[in-house]
């Protein structure tokens, strides 16, 4: 189950995403995305488990697939740069492999939990157009997920740092208004 004593919340992994969108205006776009996470570790001690009527330490490996739809508010500057804010919804399917142990006892439980849901998606990013159709973006985004899939005390979020290389069909280099 790995080395879980090095963090309080969770570790990360690499995943991938694919998206397409429509830039309706210089300042506004609509995007749909698919995101597949890698295997993410989660560790939380002394969580009450109603199924077992006791407290357990969680050791969880979590993975998810997410379909996203969102709107972007875009602020272009310096001819080739832009910053943007994202707001939308993420429709996620998650699976966690859970190892539950007690701090003072031999009780160990392993189980798999599948869950799905819809969460609010938000993010902030920056991008630069390198050539007429090629664009690079860096974004931080967060998607709310239910606590049941992780055995967490509260609802939590799936936080991502995304680096994207885009090819923009029919793109024109942004032109500053006169």
Buried (B, 14 or more C-beta within 10 A) or exposed (E): EEEBEEEEEBBBEEBEBEBEBEBEEBEEBBBBBEBEBEBBBBBBEEBEBEEEEEBBBBBBBBBBBBBBBBBBEBEBEEEBEBEBBBEBBBBBBBBBBBBBBBEEEEEEBEEEBEBBBBBEBBBEBBBEBEEEBEBEBEBBBBBBBBBEBBBBEEEBBBBBEBEBEBEBEEBEEBEEEE
